[in-house]
Amino acid sequence: MTRTALVVTAFFLAVALLPWTTRAAEQPPNTLTPKEKQAGWRLLFDGKTTKGWRGYNMDKMPPGWKVIDGALVRVSGGAGGKGAGGGDDIITVDQFDNFELRLEWKVTAGGNSGVLYRCVEGARTSWHVAPEMQVLDNKPHKTRKGSQLAGALYDLYAPSKDVTKPAGQWNAARVVANGAKVEHWLNGVRLLEYDLDSDDWKQRIANSKFRNLRGFAKARKGHICLQDHTKRLEYRNIKIRPIK
């Protein structure tokens, strides 16, 4: 075999093996690398238990959430309809003020949920007090306005584009909250940013369904909340890094 043939053969062999080597190098779900630990990241979900979580306005986890195959899964909604779905929103035991939050979410066809932050208790439901990054299978919801699509600050700021993956695939979300300034990212794309102290924010609140909710988005420190809504919801790789 000539030298050229050997080089070509080696090239195609490397390409054939690439998916396997890449997969082997991937970080396992619900873990932190040494660099992440050094940077101050901490896991909010260990992939095995619901430790560190409880129901909103509850002292324990609601029964509709289970840990399945390394994911925190909403398998059924709570009774009473107090929330957007069944009233079984869950929150972190700990509270956070300035932070970078990363997580992955997956929904079934038509699925709907939300990631709320700086959430305080005492309201009838979590969305009455906390801003929400929308979680949604966009495809069946073509008539929704932009501010109600995946990645949006629900009902207030629309994402710049639709970068969601199809139902049944994992989406990587990121929220950066530092003082009054907040950013939403999805699958590596910054979708929006807003300022809680801006005139634009005040005007949007005045024209929204939140205008009569005096406690909405007032807290600068609170829980991370996962919303109980419709169908099956899955979350994993939930991690947070305080911003000082």
C-alpha positions in Angstrom: 0.0 0.0 0.0 1.3 3.4 -1.0 1.9 6.2 1.5 -1.0 8.2 0.1 -3.3 5.2 0.5 -2.2 4.7 4.1 -3.0 8.4 4.9 -6.4 8.2 3.2 -7.2 4.9 5.1 -6.1 6.4 8.4 -8.2 9.5 7.8 -11.4 7.6 7.1 -10.7 5.3 10.0 -10.4 8.3 12.3 -13.7 9.8 11.0 -15.5 6.4 11.5 -14.3 6.3 15.1 -15.0 10.0 15.9 -18.5 9.5 17.3 -17.2 6.9 19.7 -14.3 8.9 20.9 -16.4 12.1 21.2 -19.1 10.2 23.2 -16.4 8.7 25.5 -15.1 12.2 26.2 -18.5 13.6 27.1 -19.2 14.6 30.6 -21.7 12.3 32.4 -25.0 13.9 33.3 -25.4 15.5 36.8 -21.7 15.8 37.5 -19.2 18.6 37.8 -15.8 18.8 36.2 -12.8 19.9 38.4 -12.8 23.2 36.5 -16.5 23.8 37.3 -15.9 23.0 41.0 -13.0 25.4 41.0 -15.2 28.1 39.4 -17.8 27.7 42.2 -20.5 25.6 40.4 -22.7 23.3 42.5 -25.2 20.7 41.5 -28.9 21.3 42.4 -29.8 17.8 41.4 -27.7 14.7 42.0 -29.4 12.5 39.4 -30.4 10.0 42.1 -32.6 11.7 44.7 -34.8 14.8 45.2 -32.5 16.0 48.0 -32.5 19.8 48.0 -36.0 20.2 46.6 -39.5 20.5 48.0 -42.9 21.6 46.8 -43.8 25.3 46.6 -45.4 26.3 49.9 -44.8 22.7 51.1 -42.3 21.1 53.5 -41.8 18.0 51.3 -41.7 16.9 47.6 -45.1 16.4 46.0 -45.7 12.8 44.7 -46.0 13.8 41.1 -42.2 14.2 40.7 -39.9 11.2 40.4 -36.2 10.6 39.7 -36.1 8.4 36.5 -33.0 7.4 34.6 -31.0 10.4 36.0 -33.7 13.0 35.4 -36.0 14.9 37.6 -39.4 14.0 36.0 -42.9 15.4 36.5 -44.9 12.3 35.8 -48.3 13.6 37.0 -49.8 16.9 38.2 -51.0 17.8 41.6 -54.6 18.2 42.7 -56.4 21.5 43.0 -55.2 23.4 40.0 -53.5 26.0 42.1 -50.6 26.4 39.7 -50.4 26.7 36.0 -51.1 23.0 35.9 -51.8 21.0 39.1 -50.3 23.1 41.8 -47.2 20.9 42.3 -44.4 23.4 41.4 -41.2 22.4 43.1 -38.4 24.7 44.4 -34.9 24.4 45.7 -34.5 24.4 49.4 -31.8 27.0 49.1 -32.2 30.6 47.8 -30.0 32.6 45.4 -29.6 36.2 44.5 -27.0 36.7 41.7 -26.2 33.6 39.8 -25.7 31.7 36.6 -28.1 28.8 36.3 -27.7 26.0 33.8 -30.0 23.0 33.2 -31.3 20.8 30.5 -35.0 20.2 29.8 -37.0 17.8 27.7 -40.7 17.7 27.0 -43.1 15.3 25.2 -45.1 16.6 22.2 -47.1 19.7 23.2 -45.3 19.8 26.6 -45.3 23.0 28.6 -43.5 24.1 31.8 -41.3 26.9 33.1 -38.1 27.6 35.0 -38.8 30.4 37.6 -36.1 32.2 39.6 -35.8 34.4 42.6 -39.1 32.8 43.6 -40.5 33.6 47.1 -43.2 31.6 48.9 -46.5 32.8 50.3 -48.3 33.5 47.0 -51.1 31.3 45.7 -48.8 30.1 43.0 -45.2 30.6 42.0 -45.8 32.6 38.8 -47.5 35.3 40.8 -44.2 36.3 42.2 -41.4 35.0 40.0 -40.3 35.7 36.4 -40.4 32.6 34.2 -38.2 31.3 31.5 -40.7 29.4 29.3 -40.3 25.7 28.6 -42.4 24.6 25.6 -42.6 22.3 22.6 -43.1 25.2 20.2 -44.3 23.2 17.2 -47.9 22.6 18.2 -48.3 26.2 19.5 -48.1 28.2 16.3 -50.7 30.8 17.4 -48.9 31.8 20.5 -47.3 35.2 20.6 -43.5 35.3 20.8 -43.4 36.1 24.5 -45.0 32.8 25.2 -42.5 30.6 23.3 -39.6 28.5 24.6 -36.9 30.7 26.1 -39.1 33.7 26.5 -39.5 35.7 29.7 -43.1 34.5 29.9 -45.6 37.1 28.5 -43.1 39.9 28.7 -40.0 39.4 26.4 -39.9 37.2 23.3 -36.8 35.2 22.3 -34.9 36.6 19.4 -35.3 33.3 17.5 -36.6 29.7 17.8 -33.6 27.5 18.6 -35.5 24.6 20.3 -34.9 21.0 19.5 -37.8 18.7 18.7 -39.9 17.2 21.4 -38.1 14.3 23.1 -34.7 15.9 22.8 -32.7 17.7 25.4 -32.5 21.5 25.4 -29.7 23.3 27.3 -31.0 26.4 29.1 -29.1 29.1 30.9 -30.2 32.1 33.0 -27.8 34.8 34.2 -29.2 37.1 36.9 -26.9 39.8 38.2 -28.6 42.5 40.2 -31.3 44.1 38.0 -29.9 42.6 34.7 -31.0 39.2 33.5 -30.2 37.1 30.4 -31.9 34.1 28.9 -29.9 31.6 26.8 -31.0 28.4 25.0 -28.9 25.9 23.2 -25.9 28.3 23.2 -27.8 31.3 21.9 -28.6 34.4 23.9 -32.3 35.0 23.3 -33.0 38.1 25.4 -31.9 40.4 28.1 -33.8 42.8 30.4 -33.3 45.3 33.2 -35.6 45.2 36.2 -34.9 48.9 36.9 -35.6 50.1 33.3 -38.5 52.1 32.0 -39.1 49.5 29.4 -39.6 46.9 32.1 -42.0 49.1 34.0 -44.0 49.7 30.8 -44.2 46.0 29.9 -45.4 45.2 33.4 -48.1 47.9 33.2 -49.4 46.4 30.0 -49.3 42.7 31.1 -51.3 40.3 33.2 -48.8 40.9 36.0 -49.8 44.5 36.5 -52.0 43.8 39.6 -49.6 41.3 41.2 -47.8 43.7 43.5 -45.2 41.1 44.5 -44.3 40.0 41.0 -40.5 40.0 40.3 -39.8 42.2 43.3 -37.5 39.8 45.1 -33.8 39.9 44.3 -33.2 36.7 46.1 -35.3 33.5 46.1 -35.7 29.8 45.1 -35.2 28.2 41.7 -38.6 26.8 40.7 -39.7 24.1 38.2 -43.3 24.5 37.1 -45.9 21.7 37.2 -47.9 22.2 34.0 -48.9 19.7 31.3 -47.7 16.3 30.3 -44.4 14.7 31.1 -41.5 17.0 31.9 -37.8 16.1 32.5 -34.9 18.1 33.9 -31.3 17.2 34.4 -27.8 18.7 34.8 -29.2 21.4 37.0 -26.3 23.5 38.3 -25.7 27.0 39.6 -22.8 29.3 40.1 -23.2 32.3 42.5 -22.1 35.6 41.0 -20.3 37.8 43.6 
